[in-house]
Amino acid sequence: GVLLAGHRARTIGSRSLLAREQQAVVKEARRRLAANPRDPAALRSLADIYYADGEFEQARRLYATLVELCATDDALDETALTIRHAMSSFQLKDYGEAYKGLMIARASKQDDFEVNATLGHLEYIRKNYKRAIGLLKPAVTVDPEHAPSRRYLGLSLYRMKQFEAAAPHLSFAVDQDPADRDTIYALARSYDGTGSASRALKLFTHLRADPRLGADSCLAAGSIHLNQQRYDEAIADFRIGLRDQDAPVKVALELRYRQATAHLRKGDVADALREWESIREAAPSYRDVPALIQHYREVAA
């Protein structure tokens, strides 16, 4: 207890010392800026403190001034300042400004981890998945433990249907954040795309109650059960999906269509016909439903 108390005291003491030192730097920077509002050293020290403290609006404003000063001050590192300005913009979700700055910086710093990782994230947001992969692969090589880079690399590979390559990155990201439903869904799809049905099924089943991904996950889980000839399990999956009042019409129709298929394969023609009739009411020409109704009515007659 005494040792722990001593450790806490040292930690608190270290923090208070750091805070006092930071206050002294801020005070000195402001004193110098009062005399010269464009003092590069004062601007940089103040900008760096704002950036470290997460005050990105103030940091970005100061970095913007410093980038301007680069035109007349060769001692300033324009690339480093441009990166900081861009990263401040990124943190403020001003993605257009962040992208512009990072593209400029990358012209002279192609191997910079922060530049590649953040640009890769931005390319993913812009749906430029191939370019995102090209940026995120070197970032992940530099830092394989960086969860956001692994996530966006995995998601980009998934979007490009490179499921086998996507799965390890998505799995790593899910391990880091088990509540990330979008990545769990992409991992399930990737497993399904590589024939790992049991792994995919476990994840899709986990997602069946999700407000956004539930209906799609029910459709996927039911389809796997259908392919495995486990028709009762498939029907149960499809029924859960059909309870979702917010399911997209396209997904709801397909849930009902595959439920009819499961009934048919079980030999329950009347149940299959009931599902097809329900589909025809909502979408008269959906897939081969009219022909199926006509054929199986004749069979049942």
C-alpha positions in Angstrom: 0.0 0.0 0.0 2.8 2.4 0.9 4.6 1.6 -2.4 1.5 2.1 -4.4 0.8 5.4 -2.7 4.4 6.4 -3.4 3.9 5.5 -7.1 0.7 7.5 -7.3 2.3 10.5 -5.6 5.2 10.4 -8.1 2.7 10.1 -11.0 0.6 13.0 -9.8 3.8 15.0 -9.1 5.1 14.2 -12.7 1.8 15.4 -14.2 1.7 18.6 -12.2 5.3 19.3 -13.1 4.5 18.7 -16.8 1.5 21.0 -16.4 3.6 23.7 -14.9 6.2 23.4 -17.6 3.5 23.6 -20.2 2.0 26.7 -18.6 5.4 28.3 -18.7 5.9 27.5 -22.4 2.4 28.9 -23.2 3.1 32.0 -21.1 6.4 32.6 -22.9 4.9 32.0 -26.3 2.1 34.4 -25.7 4.6 37.0 -24.4 6.6 36.7 -27.6 3.5 36.7 -29.9 2.3 39.9 -28.2 5.6 41.5 -29.4 5.5 39.7 -32.8 2.3 37.9 -33.8 4.3 36.0 -36.5 7.1 34.7 -34.3 7.7 31.2 -35.8 9.2 29.6 -32.6 6.3 30.9 -30.4 3.7 29.9 -32.9 5.2 26.4 -33.2 5.4 25.8 -29.5 1.9 27.0 -28.9 0.5 25.0 -31.9 2.2 21.8 -30.7 0.7 22.2 -27.2 -2.8 22.8 -28.7 -2.3 19.7 -30.9 -1.1 17.5 -28.0 -4.1 18.7 -25.9 -6.6 17.9 -28.7 -7.4 21.6 -29.3 -7.4 21.0 -33.1 -9.2 24.2 -34.2 -6.6 26.4 -32.5 -3.8 24.2 -33.6 -4.9 24.2 -37.2 -5.1 28.0 -37.2 -1.5 28.3 -36.0 -0.1 25.7 -38.3 -1.8 27.5 -41.2 0.1 30.7 -40.3 3.3 28.7 -40.0 2.8 27.1 -43.4 2.4 30.6 -44.9 5.7 31.7 -43.2 7.6 28.9 -44.9 7.7 31.0 -48.1 10.0 33.5 -46.3 11.7 31.3 -43.6 13.9 28.5 -44.8 14.4 27.3 -41.3 10.8 26.0 -41.0 10.0 22.4 -42.0 7.2 23.0 -44.5 6.4 19.3 -44.9 6.1 18.6 -41.2 3.9 21.7 -40.7 1.7 20.7 -43.6 1.2 17.3 -42.1 0.3 18.8 -38.7 -2.2 21.2 -40.4 -3.7 18.3 -42.4 -3.9 16.1 -39.3 -5.6 18.8 -37.4 -8.1 19.1 -40.3 -8.6 15.3 -40.2 -9.4 15.4 -36.5 -11.9 18.1 -37.2 -13.5 15.9 -39.9 -12.6 18.5 -42.5 -11.6 15.6 -44.8 -11.2 17.6 -48.0 -8.7 20.0 -46.4 -6.9 17.0 -44.8 -6.7 15.1 -48.1 -5.3 18.1 -49.9 -2.6 18.7 -47.3 -1.5 15.1 -47.0 -1.3 14.7 -50.8 1.1 17.7 -50.9 3.1 16.2 -48.0 3.3 12.8 -49.5 5.1 14.2 -52.6 8.2 14.5 -50.4 7.4 11.9 -47.7 6.2 8.8 -49.4 7.3 6.5 -46.6 5.8 8.5 -43.7 3.5 6.2 -41.6 1.1 8.9 -40.4 0.7 10.2 -44.0 0.1 6.8 -45.5 -2.2 5.6 -42.7 -4.4 8.7 -42.8 -4.5 9.0 -46.6 -5.5 5.4 -46.8 -8.3 6.0 -44.4 -9.4 9.0 -46.5 -9.2 7.0 -49.7 -11.5 4.4 -48.1 -14.0 7.2 -47.2 -13.8 8.4 -50.8 -14.5 4.8 -52.0 -11.1 4.6 -53.7 -10.4 1.2 -52.4 -7.6 0.2 -54.7 -5.7 3.4 -53.7 -6.5 2.9 -50.1 -4.9 -0.6 -50.2 -1.8 0.8 -51.9 -1.4 3.3 -49.0 -2.4 1.1 -46.1 -0.2 -1.9 -46.9 3.1 0.1 -46.3 1.5 1.6 -43.2 0.7 -1.8 -41.8 4.2 -3.1 -42.7 5.6 -0.3 -40.5 3.2 -0.8 -37.7 1.3 -4.1 -37.8 -0.4 -3.3 -34.4 -2.1 -0.1 -35.7 -5.7 -1.2 -35.4 -7.3 1.6 -37.6 -4.9 0.8 -40.5 -5.6 -2.9 -40.2 -9.3 -2.1 -40.2 -9.4 0.1 -43.2 -7.0 -2.2 -45.1 -9.2 -5.2 -44.3 -12.4 -3.2 -45.3 -10.8 -2.0 -48.6 -9.7 -5.6 -49.5 -13.2 -6.8 -48.6 -14.8 -4.1 -50.9 -12.5 -5.3 -53.7 -13.7 -8.9 -53.0 -10.2 -10.0 -51.9 -11.8 -12.0 -49.1 -8.8 -14.2 -48.2 -6.5 -11.2 -47.9 -9.1 -9.2 -46.0 -9.9 -11.7 -43.3 -6.7 -11.5 -41.1 -6.8 -7.7 -41.0 -10.5 -7.7 -40.2 -10.1 -10.3 -37.5 -7.3 -8.3 -35.9 -9.5 -5.2 -35.9 -12.5 -7.1 -34.4 -10.2 -8.4 -31.6 -9.2 -4.8 -30.8 -12.8 -3.6 -30.9 -15.4 -6.4 -30.5 -18.3 -3.8 -30.6 -17.4 -2.8 -34.2 -20.4 -4.3 -36.0 -19.5 -3.1 -39.5 -16.1 -4.9 -39.3 -17.7 -8.0 -37.8 -20.1 -8.1 -40.8 -17.3 -7.6 -43.3 -15.3 -10.4 -41.6 -18.4 -12.7 -41.8 -18.8 -11.9 -45.5 -15.1 -12.6 -46.0 -15.2 -15.9 -44.2 -18.3 -16.8 -46.3 -16.4 -15.8 -49.5 -13.5 -18.1 -48.7 -15.7 -21.1 -47.8 -15.4 -20.8 -44.0 -19.1 -21.3 -43.5 -19.0 -22.2 -39.8 -17.0 -19.1 -38.9 -19.2 -16.9 -41.1 -22.4 -18.5 -39.6 -21.2 -17.8 -36.0 -20.7 -14.1 -36.8 -23.9 -13.6 -38.8 -25.9 -15.3 -36.0 -24.3 -12.8 -33.6 -25.5 -9.9 -35.8 -29.1 -11.1 -36.4 -30.5 -8.6 -33.8 -28.5 -5.6 -35.0 -30.8 -2.7 -36.0 -28.8 -1.9 -39.2 -27.2 -5.2 -40.2 -29.7 -7.7 -38.8 -31.9 -8.3 -41.8 -28.8 -8.8 -44.1 -27.2 -11.1 -41.5 -30.4 -13.2 -41.2 -30.4 -13.6 -45.0 -26.7 -14.6 -45.0 -27.1 -17.0 -42.0 -30.3 -18.5 -43.5 -28.6 -19.0 -46.9 -25.7 -20.9 -45.3 -28.2 -23.1 -43.4 -30.1 -23.6 -46.7 -26.9 -24.7 -48.5 -26.2 -27.1 -45.6 -29.7 -28.6 -46.0 -30.6 -27.5 -42.5 -34.0 -26.2 -43.5 -35.6 -25.6 -40.1 -32.6 -23.5 -39.0 -32.8 -21.6 -42.3 -36.5 -20.8 -41.9 -35.8 -19.6 -38.4 -33.2 -17.2 -39.6 -35.4 -15.9 -42.4 -38.3 -15.4 -40.0 -36.2 -13.3 -37.7 -35.1 -11.2 -40.6 -38.7 -10.7 -41.8 -39.6 -9.3 -38.3 -37.4 -6.3 -39.0 -39.8 -3.6 -40.1 -37.0 -1.4 -41.3 -35.4 -4.0 -43.6 -34.9 -2.8 -47.2 -37.6 -4.0 -49.6 -35.0 -5.9 -51.7 -33.7 -7.8 -48.6 -37.2 -8.5 -47.3 -38.2 -10.0 -50.7 -35.2 -12.1 -50.9 -35.7 -13.3 -47.3 -39.2 -14.4 -48.2 -38.1 -16.0 -51.5 -35.4 -18.1 -49.8 -37.8 -19.0 -47.0 -40.2 -20.4 -49.7 -37.2 -22.3 -51.1 -36.5 -23.9 -47.7 -40.2 -24.9 -47.4 -40.2 -26.4 -50.9 -37.1 -28.4 -50.2 -38.7 -29.7 -47.0 -41.7 -30.8 -49.2 -44.0 -28.2 -47.7 -45.5 -26.9 -51.0 -48.4 -25.1 -49.4 -46.1 -23.1 -47.2 -43.9 -22.3 -50.2 -46.9 -21.2 -52.2 -48.0 -18.9 -49.4 -44.6 -17.2 -49.4 -44.6 -16.8 -53.2 -48.1 -15.3 -53.1 -46.9 -12.8 -50.5 -44.0 -11.9 -52.7 -46.2 -11.4 -55.8 -48.4 -9.0 -53.9 -45.4 -6.8 -53.1 -43.5 -7.3 -56.4 -45.6 -9.0 -59.1 -42.6 -9.9 -61.4 -40.0 -10.8 -58.7 -37.5 -13.3 -60.1 -39.3 -16.5 -61.3 -42.2 -16.2 -58.7 -45.1 -16.1 -61.2 -43.8 -19.3 -62.9 -43.2 -21.1 -59.6 -46.8 -20.2 -58.4 -48.3 -21.5 -61.7 -46.2 -24.7 -61.7 -46.7 -25.7 -58.0 -50.4 -24.8 -58.1 -50.8 -27.4 -60.8 -48.7 -29.9 -58.8 -50.8 -29.3 -55.7 -54.1 -29.6 -57.6 
